[in-house]
């Protein structure tokens, strides 16, 4: 649980992570494929602060669904949990616009930035 004050502070930090470490700018698109976790709300507010367009996706998306959304949206970043990362990784080679990959959770993966570490 976070208070509104904590959410405000964390969302400013998360907006800095998106624009700094992920290299996103106002108007860029981000796909979030996350289960029901508090970080989903944090990233929503952070994207609003940074002027980044958030495209939400449920954890029930198939690889084909994720691939279509990546190509259609020309998203520059994808955000997912450590448990969903393997499924997301399977479609990443075909995405030409993707610049960064952000993982939410305790785990780490090669080529992925970890949100908790960056905050």
PESULJO-V318064 format. One record per helix or strand of 3 or more residues. SS is the DSSP state (a for helix, b for strand). FROM is the first residue (numbers start at 1). TO is the last residue. If there is no record, write none. Layout:
BEGIN
SS&FROM&TO + SS&FROM&TO
END
This chain:
BEGIN
a&4&19 + b&29&33 + a&38&50 + b&53&57 + a&63&73 + b&77&81 + a&85&92 + b&100&104 + a&115&118
END
